[in-house]
């Protein structure tokens, strides 16, 4: 068989990325079936402080976490930039999606593809982390093409953002960093709440959360969290419906040296399969490409796993995190292929993508604390295994034309495709061993670690056997960092870290692609005074990613491995929660992103601004006649960015304003203790200018107002 026919599923499915411009390209998706890890957080008592977990917060301020090291470490000792979004911050801002949770975090870009309710797509330090940088309870959420886990923020106790390459302990992943989500966990103190929400786009939602000792046994704790929502969105073809239930159970010994927390979730989501508007002559139109008659994106997902810990003594602890997860994603959508203005019609096609994903992940860790003379050591060693199996089927067929005069959406029968032109199963396994030492001598902390990974990828194409492939990759990753701890809370640091991510497929001559590599140099300073609930982090960094796939200039439709991207920048972020009721988070990001080799060499990748500024402040009156009244507001400024990778035009800068008004009835009326009302508005000024990426343009989500009534008891 001629070698020219040996295209992998990833190469052939580039056609799909043209059909759905708002979706990250399938070529990017297919290379991201690899692995990573990190840990999450707990909120304050009002949010239900969970047992275990990997994040300690006080109001908005994160003080310690396992993110970055997999050990419970003060954030000021970790030689990389880390941001925290606490449970209280999620509630104050009325966060509804993972993207909204990250809106005020330095170094993170959300909204590059406008309003898209299908995926929580975002970038860290200029690199996409949607497919290989999201973690849940210390284990990576493994993904497929459209089978990407959706996050319900009501089920979270907080999240952490680790910036920069992190393969030294987490395995393969993006050089931009990763986000770890912490599920709500059982609490020692009984906790119950019920909640109702109404708002824009016919939104109606009910939720509940209950936790505490089970049957009065302090060593058997439970938690169950649930939510149901029916809502529309800006897009007529994209609802925002969901049902979510998450049970959790903690079992522990009398001496608390042994603990097992079982975590589960089942969710059913419905949104739209196409989130784009038609573009014409390089400009966005007001014509939706999708159609509610054939446009549902139905996803059912479930996970079950546990976090186990046994402390043998003050020196040695063993931990094991394990999870099995499953996703069924059924995506139906229409797309407008051409506008025939003279005939008053838009020709269309109907598509269907069906993904089924099964994944398994387990991380075994041994932690030892000891001293060698004046040096204190915290040594972590581990073995991690991940496996994911994804079956992906894609089909398309004709659809009746749209009448441009009447815009008869939903009024015609659209049957969808009768067969699939692509049908393939990808299996990927990764095994990694790692070792890390956090050595402290007086005020100096040296963090050094390394990891070796083996990744096996097997793609079986059921349409064309020539497109099947097997690839084996292995890589060593490392990190070394040095931190100095001043008595006044200032902690300067310097670090060097690396990452890798395997790629699937081969070049025209049959050569297997090498893993992409990332390396970062970072220098920064952290400030966390002991007498003030405040953190301030500033960092200068440079990341370079090599072996990036680029289009083959000689053989169109194929790829070669010659791309290189450099990201240089500066970030500063401050967070505080003061005793007088004031909470504040502020951030600024400067990013210089350049394509050093490959397609559009010397240009800046589209959709990523050079400047971002965000400020959120919230104040609650603590006494007097207005006690319990809360007022909050924020502004997010997104600077100019290029609309295409050739840098031929720019997206203008824009500012989004958010606001909050709340009232705690129990402050003034003791008989109403636990009753609370809140109104949140996002994009209050209804900023909806087009934003373009990869020469395709989108609209941001318009103004959204949500009212919440909550009762805790």
C-alpha positions in Angstrom: 0.0 0.0 0.0 1.5 3.4 -0.9 2.7 5.2 2.2 0.9 8.4 1.1 -2.4 6.8 2.2 -1.1 6.3 5.8 -3.0 9.1 7.5 -4.0 8.7 11.1 -7.5 9.5 12.3 -6.1 12.8 13.7 -4.9 13.9 10.2 -8.2 12.9 8.5 -10.3 14.6 11.1 -8.8 18.0 10.5 -11.8 18.3 8.3 -14.0 18.4 11.4 -12.1 21.3 12.9 -13.0 23.3 9.8 -16.6 22.3 10.4 -16.5 23.5 14.0 -14.1 26.5 14.2 -14.9 27.0 17.9 -13.6 23.6 18.7 -9.8 23.1 19.4 -8.5 21.3 16.3 -8.7 17.5 16.3 -5.0 17.3 15.6 -4.4 19.0 19.0 -7.0 16.8 20.6 -5.6 13.5 19.4 -2.1 14.1 20.8 -3.4 14.9 24.2 -4.5 11.4 25.4 -1.6 11.5 28.0 -1.3 12.1 31.8 -0.7 14.6 34.7 -1.6 15.1 38.4 -2.2 17.6 41.2 -4.5 18.3 44.3 -7.3 20.6 45.3 -8.9 22.6 48.2 -11.3 23.2 51.0 -13.3 26.3 51.8 -14.2 27.9 55.1 -16.6 26.5 57.6 -19.6 28.2 55.9 -18.8 26.3 52.7 -18.3 23.0 54.5 -14.7 22.3 55.4 -14.0 18.9 54.0 -11.8 16.1 55.5 -8.6 15.6 53.6 -8.0 17.2 50.3 -5.0 19.3 49.2 -5.7 23.0 49.7 -5.9 25.2 52.8 -7.7 28.6 52.4 -8.7 31.5 54.7 -11.4 33.4 52.9 -10.0 34.1 49.4 -6.4 33.4 50.4 -4.7 30.1 49.8 -1.9 29.3 52.2 -0.9 25.6 51.6 -1.6 23.0 49.0 -0.4 19.8 47.5 -0.4 21.3 44.0 3.1 21.6 42.6 4.7 19.0 44.9 2.0 16.4 45.8 2.9 17.1 49.4 1.1 19.3 51.9 3.4 22.4 51.5 3.1 26.1 52.2 2.6 27.8 48.9 5.5 30.2 49.7 7.9 27.3 49.6 6.9 26.0 46.1 9.3 27.4 43.5 6.6 27.9 40.9 3.7 30.4 40.5 0.4 29.1 42.0 -3.0 30.7 42.1 -5.9 29.6 44.3 -9.7 30.1 43.8 -11.4 29.3 47.1 -15.0 28.1 47.7 -15.9 31.6 49.1 -14.6 33.3 46.0 -16.7 30.9 43.8 -19.8 31.7 45.8 -19.3 35.5 45.9 -18.8 35.7 42.1 -21.7 33.4 41.4 -19.5 31.1 39.3 -21.4 28.9 36.9 -18.5 27.3 34.8 -14.9 26.5 35.2 -14.1 29.3 32.7 -15.8 31.8 35.0 -13.9 30.4 38.0 -10.6 31.3 36.2 -11.7 34.8 35.0 -9.7 36.7 37.6 -6.6 34.5 37.6 -3.3 35.8 36.3 -1.7 34.0 33.3 -5.0 32.4 32.3 -6.9 33.3 29.0 -10.5 32.3 28.7 -12.9 33.4 26.0 -10.6 33.1 23.0 -13.5 31.3 21.2 -16.2 33.7 22.5 -19.2 32.1 24.1 -19.0 28.3 23.8 -21.0 26.3 26.4 -19.7 23.0 25.1 -16.2 23.0 26.6 -14.2 24.7 29.3 -11.5 25.8 26.9 -8.7 28.0 28.3 -5.0 28.7 28.0 -2.3 29.1 30.7 0.7 31.3 29.7 -0.3 31.0 26.1 -0.6 27.2 25.9 -3.8 25.2 25.6 -4.5 23.0 28.6 -8.1 22.0 27.8 -7.2 18.4 26.9 -4.2 17.6 29.1 -4.2 20.0 32.0 -7.4 19.5 34.1 -7.3 17.4 37.2 -9.8 16.2 39.7 -8.8 15.3 43.3 -5.2 14.7 42.3 -5.8 12.7 39.1 -6.0 13.9 35.6 -9.3 14.0 33.8 -8.4 12.0 30.7 -10.2 13.1 27.5 -11.0 12.2 24.0 -12.2 14.2 20.9 -15.6 15.6 22.3 -15.5 13.4 25.4 -14.2 16.1 27.8 -15.4 16.2 31.4 -17.7 19.0 32.2 -17.3 20.7 35.6 -20.2 21.7 37.9 -18.7 24.4 40.2 -21.4 23.7 42.8 -19.6 20.4 43.4 -16.2 22.0 44.1 -14.6 23.1 47.4 -12.0 25.2 45.4 -9.3 24.9 42.8 -5.6 25.5 42.3 -3.7 26.7 39.2 -0.1 25.6 38.8 1.7 27.6 36.1 4.5 26.3 33.9 5.8 22.8 33.0 5.1 20.2 35.7 6.0 16.8 34.3 8.6 16.2 37.0 5.9 14.8 39.2 2.8 14.9 37.0 3.9 13.2 33.8 3.0 14.3 30.3 1.1 17.6 29.9 1.0 21.1 28.6 4.0 23.4 29.2 1.5 26.1 30.2 0.5 24.3 33.5 -2.5 22.7 35.0 -5.7 23.2 37.0 -6.7 20.9 39.9 -10.3 20.8 41.1 -11.2 19.6 44.6 -14.5 17.9 45.0 -16.6 18.7 48.1 -15.7 16.2 50.8 -17.4 15.0 54.0 -17.2 17.4 57.0 -16.7 16.8 60.7 -19.3 19.5 61.4 -22.9 18.8 60.3 -23.7 21.0 57.3 -26.9 21.3 55.2 -28.1 23.8 52.6 -30.8 24.1 50.0 -30.6 26.6 47.2 -32.8 28.1 44.4 -31.7 30.1 41.4 -33.6 32.0 38.7 -32.1 34.3 36.1 -31.5 35.2 32.5 -32.4 33.0 29.6 -35.3 31.3 31.5 -32.9 29.9 34.1 -34.4 27.8 36.9 -32.1 25.8 39.2 -32.4 23.9 42.5 -29.5 22.5 44.5 -28.7 20.9 47.9 -25.7 20.0 49.9 -25.6 17.9 53.1 -22.7 16.5 55.2 -21.5 15.4 58.6 -21.1 12.3 60.8 -23.2 9.3 59.7 -25.5 8.0 62.4 -23.5 9.9 65.0 -20.2 8.1 64.3 -17.4 10.6 64.1 -15.2 8.2 62.1 -17.8 7.7 59.4 -18.7 10.9 57.5 -20.9 11.5 54.5 -21.6 14.2 52.0 -24.1 14.3 49.1 -24.4 17.2 46.7 -27.0 17.6 44.0 -28.2 20.0 41.4 -30.8 20.2 38.6 -31.1 23.1 36.0 -33.2 24.0 33.1 -32.0 27.0 31.1 -31.5 28.6 27.7 -28.5 30.6 26.5 -27.6 33.3 24.0 -27.8 30.7 21.3 -31.2 29.4 20.3 -29.7 26.0 19.4 -27.8 25.6 22.7 -29.7 25.0 26.0 -27.8 24.8 29.3 -29.6 21.9 31.1 -28.0 19.6 33.6 -28.5 17.1 36.5 -25.7 16.4 38.9 -25.3 14.2 41.9 -22.1 13.6 43.9 -22.0 11.3 46.9 -18.9 11.0 49.1 -18.0 8.9 52.2 -15.0 9.0 54.6 -14.0 6.1 56.8 -11.2 6.6 59.3 -9.6 4.9 62.2 -9.9 6.0 65.8 -6.4 7.4 65.8 -7.0 9.1 62.4 -3.8 7.6 61.0 -5.8 5.7 58.4 -8.4 7.4 56.2 -10.3 6.4 53.1 -12.5 8.9 51.2 -14.7 7.5 48.4 -15.8 10.1 45.8 -18.5 9.6 43.2 -20.4 11.6 40.6 -23.0 11.2 37.9 -23.9 14.1 35.6 -26.2 14.5 32.6 -25.6 17.6 30.5 -27.4 19.0 27.5 -26.2 21.9 25.4 -25.8 22.7 21.7 -23.5 20.9 19.2 -22.6 24.1 17.4 -21.8 27.3 19.2 -20.8 29.5 16.2 -22.2 32.2 14.0 -21.7 32.2 10.3 -18.7 34.2 9.0 -18.9 36.0 5.7 -16.0 37.7 4.0 -14.0 37.5 7.2 -16.8 39.1 9.3 -19.2 37.6 11.8 -22.9 37.7 10.9 -25.9 37.4 13.1 -26.9 34.1 11.6 -26.5 31.1 13.9 -24.9 28.1 12.2 -26.7 25.6 14.5 -30.4 24.7 14.5 -32.5 23.5 17.5 -34.2 20.9 15.3 -30.9 19.0 15.1 -28.5 20.4 17.6 -28.4 18.7 20.9 -25.0 17.9 22.6 -25.9 15.2 25.2 -23.3 14.1 27.6 -23.5 11.6 30.4 -20.5 11.2 32.6 -19.7 9.3 35.8 -16.7 8.7 38.0 -16.0 6.6 41.1 -12.8 6.5 43.0 -11.1 7.0 46.3 -8.3 8.8 48.2 -6.5 6.5 50.7 -3.9 7.5 53.3 -2.1 5.6 56.0 0.4 7.2 58.3 2.8 4.6 59.7 4.5 7.1 62.0 5.6 10.7 62.1 8.1 10.0 59.4 6.4 7.8 56.8 3.0 8.0 55.0 1.5 6.0 52.2 -1.2 7.4 49.9 -3.1 6.0 46.9 -5.5 7.9 44.7 -7.6 5.9 42.3 -10.5 6.6 39.9 -12.5 5.0 37.1 -14.5 7.4 34.8 -16.8 7.0 31.8 -18.2 9.5 29.3 -21.0 9.1 26.7 -21.0 12.1 24.4 -23.5 12.3 21.5 -23.1 15.5 19.5 -25.6 16.5 16.8 -25.3 19.8 14.9 -26.0 21.5 11.7 -23.6 23.9 10.0 -24.1 26.5 7.3 -21.8 25.7 4.4 -22.6 28.6 2.1 -24.7 31.8 2.0 -26.6 32.1 -1.3 -27.7 35.7 -0.9 -29.2 35.9 -4.4 -31.4 32.9 -3.7 -32.2 33.9 -0.2 -30.9 30.5 1.1 -28.1 29.1 3.2 -27.0 25.6 2.3 -26.4 23.3 5.3 -25.0 19.9 6.3 -25.9 17.8 9.4 -23.1 16.2 11.5 -23.0 13.7 14.3 -20.1 12.8 16.6 -20.4 10.0 19.1 -17.7 9.5 21.7 -17.4 6.8 24.3 -14.6 7.1 26.8 -13.4 4.8 29.6 -10.4 5.8 31.8 -8.6 4.5 34.8 -6.0 6.2 36.9 -4.0 5.3 40.0 -1.2 7.1 41.8 0.8 5.4 44.6 2.8 7.7 46.8 5.3 7.2 49.6 6.3 10.2 51.7 9.2 10.3 54.1 10.2 13.0 56.5 13.7 12.9 58.1 16.8 14.9 58.8 20.4 14.7 57.7 22.3 16.9 60.1 20.9 20.4 59.9 18.9 19.6 56.7 15.2 18.7 56.9 14.0 16.4 54.1 10.5 15.8 52.7 11.0 13.0 50.1 8.2 11.8 47.9 8.4 8.8 45.6 5.6 7.4 43.5 4.4 5.1 40.7 1.5 6.3 38.6 -0.5 4.4 35.9 -3.2 5.8 33.5 -5.2 4.2 30.8 -7.8 5.7 28.5 -9.9 4.1 25.7 -11.9 6.3 23.4 -14.1 5.3 20.5 -14.8 8.2 18.2 -17.3 8.1 15.3 -18.0 11.0 12.9 -20.6 11.3 10.2 -22.2 13.9 8.1 -25.0 14.2 5.6 -27.3 16.7 3.8 -29.6 19.1 5.7 -32.4 21.3 4.2 -31.4 24.8 3.4 -32.2 27.7 5.8 -34.5 30.4 4.5 -32.6 33.7 5.1 -35.8 35.8 5.1 -37.8 33.9 7.7 -34.8 32.2 9.4 -36.9 29.1 9.9 -34.8 27.5 12.6 -36.5 24.4 14.2 -39.2 24.2 11.6 -37.8 21.6 9.3 -37.1 17.9 9.8 -33.4 17.2 9.9 -32.6 13.5 10.0 -28.8 13.7 10.4 -26.2 11.4 8.8 -27.1 7.7 8.2 -23.5 6.5 8.4 -20.1 7.4 9.8 -17.1 8.3 7.6 -14.7 8.0 10.6 -14.7 5.3 13.2 -11.6 4.7 15.3 -10.6 3.6 18.8 -7.6 5.1 20.6 -6.0 3.3 23.6 -3.3 5.0 25.5 -1.4 3.8 28.6 1.1 5.7 30.6 3.3 4.5 33.4 5.5 6.9 35.4 7.9 6.7 38.3 9.0 9.8 40.1 11.2 11.0 43.0 11.3 14.4 44.7 13.1 15.9 47.6 12.2 19.1 49.4 15.3 19.9 51.4 15.3 22.8 53.9 18.3 24.2 55.6 17.5 27.2 57.8 15.7 29.6 55.5 16.8 27.9 52.2 14.5 25.4 50.5 15.8 23.3 47.6 13.1 21.4 45.6 14.5 18.9 43.1 12.7 16.0 41.4 12.6 13.9 38.3 10.2 11.5 36.6 10.5 8.9 33.8 7.4 7.9 31.8 6.5 5.3 29.3 3.6 6.0 27.0 2.0 3.4 24.6 -0.6 4.6 22.1 -2.6 2.3 19.8 -5.0 3.7 17.2 -7.3 1.2 15.5 -9.2 2.7 12.5 -12.2 0.6 11.5 -12.7 2.4 8.2 -9.2 2.2 6.8 -6.6 -0.2 8.4 -3.9 1.9 6.8 -4.7 4.7 9.2 -4.2 2.5 12.2 -0.9 3.1 14.2 1.1 2.1 17.2 3.5 4.4 18.9 5.7 4.0 22.0 7.2 7.0 23.7 9.3 7.5 26.8 10.7 10.6 28.4 12.5 12.0 31.4 11.3 15.2 33.0 12.8 17.2 35.8 12.6 20.3 38.0 14.9 22.1 40.3 14.0 25.2 42.3 15.5 27.3 45.1 13.5 29.4 47.6 14.7 31.7 50.4 12.3 32.4 53.3 12.7 35.8 54.9 11.2 36.3 58.4 9.0 39.2 57.0 7.1 36.8 54.7 9.0 37.6 51.5 10.1 34.5 49.6 12.2 35.0 46.4 12.7 31.9 44.2 14.2 30.6 41.0 13.3 27.4 39.1 13.8 25.4 36.0 11.2 22.8 34.9 10.4 20.6 31.9 7.4 18.9 30.3 6.6 16.5 27.5 3.5 15.4 25.6 3.4 12.4 23.2 2.0 12.9 19.7 0.0 10.4 17.7 0.7 9.7 14.1 3.5 9.7 11.5 4.9 11.9 8.8 4.5 11.3 5.1 7.6 9.0 5.1 6.2 6.9 8.0 8.5 8.4 10.7 6.8 8.4 14.1 6.5 11.9 15.6 8.5 12.6 18.8 6.9 13.9 21.9 6.7 17.7 22.2 9.0 19.1 24.8 8.7 22.2 27.0 11.1 23.9 29.3 10.7 26.9 31.6 13.0 29.3 33.5 11.1 31.2 36.2 12.2 33.8 38.7 9.7 35.3 41.2 8.9 36.4 44.6 6.0 35.6 47.0 4.8 37.6 50.0 2.7 36.1 52.7 3.1 38.1 56.0 2.2 36.3 59.2 0.3 39.2 60.7 -2.0 39.8 57.6 -4.2 37.5 55.6 -2.6 38.4 52.3 -0.6 36.8 49.5 1.2 38.6 46.7 3.0 36.7 43.9 5.0 38.1 41.1 6.9 36.1 38.4 9.0 36.5 35.3 9.1 33.4 33.0 10.2 32.0 29.7 8.8 28.8 28.2 9.9 27.2 25.0 8.1 24.3 23.4 9.7 22.3 20.7 8.8 19.4 18.4 5.4 21.1 17.7 3.5 19.7 14.7 3.3 22.0 11.7 1.7 21.8 8.3 3.9 20.1 5.7 4.6 22.9 3.1 5.4 20.4 0.4 2.6 17.8 1.0 -0.6 19.6 1.9 -2.8 17.6 4.3 0.2 16.1 6.1 2.2 17.3 9.0 5.9 17.6 9.9 7.5 18.2 13.3 9.4 21.4 13.1 7.3 23.9 15.1 8.6 25.9 18.0 6.8 28.3 20.3 8.2 30.7 22.9 6.2 32.3 25.7 7.8 35.1 27.8 6.0 37.2 30.3 5.3 38.7 33.7 2.5 38.0 36.1 1.5 39.7 39.4 -1.4 38.7 41.6 -2.6 39.8 45.0 -5.4 38.2 47.2 -6.6 39.2 50.6 -9.5 38.6 53.0 -9.6 41.1 55.9 -11.4 40.8 59.3 -13.5 43.8 58.5 -15.3 42.0 55.7 -13.2 43.1 52.7 -12.1 40.5 50.1 -9.9 41.4 47.2 -8.2 39.8 44.3 -6.2 41.7 41.6 -4.0 40.5 38.8 -2.0 41.7 35.8 -0.5 39.5 33.0 1.9 40.5 30.3 2.6 37.8 27.6 4.9 37.9 24.6 4.1 34.8 22.6 6.1 34.0 19.4 6.1 31.2 16.8 9.9 30.6 16.4 9.6 27.9 13.8 7.0 26.2 11.7 3.8 27.8 10.3 3.8 31.6 10.4 7.3 31.8 11.8 7.9 35.1 13.7 4.2 35.8 14.3 2.1 35.8 17.5 -0.6 33.0 17.8 -4.1 34.4 17.4 -6.6 35.0 20.2 -3.9 35.5 23.0 -3.6 39.1 24.2 -0.4 40.7 25.4 -2.0 42.4 28.3 -4.8 41.3 30.8 -5.9 43.1 34.0 -8.5 41.8 36.5 -9.8 43.3 39.8 -12.5 41.9 42.0 -13.5 43.4 45.4 -16.3 42.3 47.8 -17.3 43.9 51.1 -19.9 42.8 53.7 -21.1 45.1 56.4 -20.3 43.6 59.8 -22.3 45.7 62.2 -24.8 48.6 62.3 -28.2 48.9 60.6 -26.8 47.5 57.3 -25.2 44.4 58.9 -25.2 41.5 56.5 -25.3 43.7 53.3 -22.7 42.7 50.8 -21.6 44.6 47.7 -19.1 43.3 45.2 -17.8 44.2 41.7 -15.1 43.4 39.3 -13.6 44.5 36.0 -11.7 42.3 33.5 -9.7 44.1 30.8 -8.6 42.0 27.8 -6.0 43.7 25.6 -5.6 43.6 21.9 -4.9 40.3 20.2 -4.4 39.1 16.6 -7.4 37.6 14.8 -5.4 35.1 12.8 -2.0 33.5 12.9 -0.7 35.5 9.9 -1.3 38.6 12.1 -3.2 40.4 9.3 -5.8 42.0 11.7 -6.4 42.6 15.4 -9.1 42.1 17.9 -9.8 45.3 19.8 -9.3 45.5 23.6 -12.4 45.2 25.7 -13.6 45.4 29.3 -16.1 43.2 31.1 -17.8 44.4 34.3 -19.3 42.0 36.9 -21.3 42.9 40.0 -22.8 41.3 43.1 -25.4 42.4 45.7 -26.1 40.1 48.7 -27.9 40.1 52.1 -27.4 37.7 55.0 -30.7 37.9 56.9 -29.3 36.4 60.1 -27.1 39.4 60.8 -30.1 41.6 61.7 -32.8 39.1 62.2 -31.6 36.2 64.4 -34.8 34.2 63.7 -33.8 34.1 60.0 -30.3 32.7 60.7 -29.1 30.8 57.7 -31.2 32.6 55.1 -29.2 34.4 52.4 -30.0 36.1 49.1 -27.7 37.2 46.3 -27.8 38.7 42.8 -24.9 38.3 40.4 -24.5 40.0 37.0 -21.7 39.0 34.6 -20.8 41.2 31.7 -23.1 43.9 33.2 -22.5 46.3 30.3 -23.4 43.7 27.7 -20.0 43.8 25.9 -20.4 41.6 22.8 -17.8 42.8 20.3 -16.6 40.0 18.0 -13.4 38.2 18.9 -11.5 36.2 16.3 -9.0 33.3 16.5 -7.5 31.3 13.7 -9.3 33.7 11.3 -12.8 32.7 12.6 -14.9 35.1 14.6 -17.2 34.6 17.6 -19.3 36.6 20.0 -18.8 36.8 23.8 -21.7 35.9 26.1 -24.0 38.8 26.7 -25.2 40.1 30.0 -26.3 37.4 32.5 -28.2 38.0 35.8 -28.8 35.3 38.3 -30.6 35.5 41.6 -29.9 33.0 44.4 -31.8 32.2 47.6 -30.1 29.9 50.0 -30.8 28.5 53.4 -28.2 26.8 55.6 -29.1 24.8 58.7 
